[in-house]
Amino acid sequence: MAAPLSVVAFAGSLRAASYNRALARALRDLAPPSLAVGIEEIGAIPLYNFDVERAAFPEAVTRLKHALRAADGTLIVTPEHNFSLPGVLKNVLDWISRPPGDSALSGKPVGVLGATSGLTGTARAQMHLRTILVNLNAAVMPQPAVLIAQAAGKFDADGRLTDEATRTHVRAYLEAFARWVALIGRKELPEG
């Protein structure tokens, strides 16, 4: 049996009790045997500044780029702020695409998900994120979508995804993502 496909997940939020950080953890916990999901944190990545890049590429960015390149695929979990993705996530995308022509997501299978306390389930943030990812030459999975609305009723006080219908949908999404990673990466999908 082939080893599971490796996937790096990260959330575009720094808040400890973020629904999106909780969703990233749920991805790890709900992944099928064909996927091994690891979580990366983005809190140590500084604001993008070309002067900083030129002086010394930040170690936190180098670590994240290495993890993304070593993985078979990437899952990005985004909140929605002001009808778009949060600045902290845009900052990470700016860094991992530097220097020009060296995007860590180029050719990489990527999935986009999100959770919000509002009614739109991060649809607008995901649309903007997809536009950016296309520019970074990422192979973004077109369907299905995970747009978790009214997240307060779907996660418990400890940040566990407890809504069974949502858990079932996320499992189906992850199975589809495993097939996407195998297709884009021309890899054999592990059985299981």
N, C-alpha and C positions, 0 to 999 in steps of 0.2 A: 504494500500500500504506500502511495506517495505521501510525503510529509504535507501537513496543512500549508496552505498559502499564507504568507505573512502579510499582515495589514497593520498600518499605523493609523490610529485615530487621534484627533485632537479637536478640542472645542475652542471656539473663538470667543471665550469668556474667561475673565480672571476671577470672577466672584466665586467664593468657596461653595455656596449653596446654589449655584447656577443649575437650572434644569438641563442645560446643554452639556455641562460637565457630567451630570448624572446620566444623561442619555449616552454619552461616550462610554461610561462605565457599563451601562446596560448592553452596549454593542459587544463588549468583551464577554459579558456573562451569557448573552443569548446567541453568540456565534455558533454556527454549525461546526461539526468536526473538521470540515474542509477549510476552515479559516482559523488562524491564530491571531487575535486582535490584541495589539499592545497600545498603550495610551502614552502620548507625549504631552508634556505641559509646556505652555508658551510664556509663562510669567517672567522668565529671566531675559526675554528678548527685548532689547532696547528700542526706542523709537528710531525709525530709519533716518540716517543722516549720512550723506556721502562722505563727509569728513571723517566720521567714525569708520566707515567701510574702508576708506583709503588708508587710515592710520593703522587699523588692526581689525580684521574681520572678527566679530564677536563670537566667542566660543559657544554660546547658547545657540546661535544660528548655525554654526558649523555642525554641532551635534544633531540638530533637527534635520538639516539637509542630509546628513549621513544616514540617519534613521529612515528618512523618506526614500532615499535612493536604494537602500538595502532591502526595503519591503517590496512585496509584489503589488501592493495597492495602498491607497490612502482613503480614509473616511474623514470628512470635515463636517463638524457639527456646528451650526451657526445660530446664534440668537438673531433677532431682528431689532435694530435700533433706527428710529426715524425713517421707516420704510426701506431700510437697506441693511447691509452687513455692518457690524461694529468696527470702529476704527482699529481696535487691537488686532482683529483678524486681517484687515487690509494691510496693516503694518507687517504682520508675519508673512503674508503673500509677497509683499514688496521685498522683504529680506531674502526669502528663499528663491527669488528669481534673480538675485544678484550674484556675480556681475552679469551684465547683459549676455544673453545666450547661454546662461548656466542655470536655468530653472530646474529645481529639484523635482518638479512634477512633469517635466517634458516627456511625453509619451507614456506617462504613468496612468493606470486606471484609477479613477477618483470617483467617490460617491459623496453626495451632499445630503445632509439631513438637518433637521432643526426642530426646536421646541420653543413655545412661547406661551405666556399667560393670556395672550390676545386670541382673536378669532381666526387669524389668517395662517397660523402655523408656520410662520417664517417664509411664506411663498415669495414675497418681494425680495427678501434678503437672499434667498436661494437663487432667484433669477439674476440678481446682480453678481452674486458669487460665480455662477456659471459663466457669465460674460467674461469675468476676469480670468477664470480657469482656462477658457478657450484661448485667450491671449497668451497664457503660459504654456500652451500646447499640451494640456492635460487631456486625457481621454475620459471625459465625464460621462458616467452612466446616465442615459436619458430617462429611463423608467425602471422600476416604479419610483415613487416619491414617499418620503417620510416627512410629513408636515404636522407636527403635534401641536394642536391648538388647546387652549385652556389646560395647560400643563399642570397647574396646581391640583387638579383633580385626578391626575394620572401618576403622580409621584408621591411617595409618602414623606414624612418629616425627615427621614434619614436619607432621602435622595434615591430611593429604590423605585424603579418603574413597576408599578403595581397593577395598572389597568391591563386586564388580560387581553382585550381586543387589540390594544396598542402593542403589547408584547408579541402577539401572534403576527401582527403586521410587520414589526421590526424583524422578527425571525425570517419571514418571507423575503423581506428586503435584503437581508444578509445572504440568503441562499441565492438570490438573483445577483448580488454583488460578487459572490464567489464565481458564478458562471461568467460574469463580465471580466473579472480579473484573469480567469483562465483563457477567455477568448482573446483579450487584448494582449496578454503576455504570452500567448501561444503556449500555454502550460496545460498539463493534464490535470483535470479536476480530481482531487483525492476522493476516493469513495467514502461513503459514510453518511 
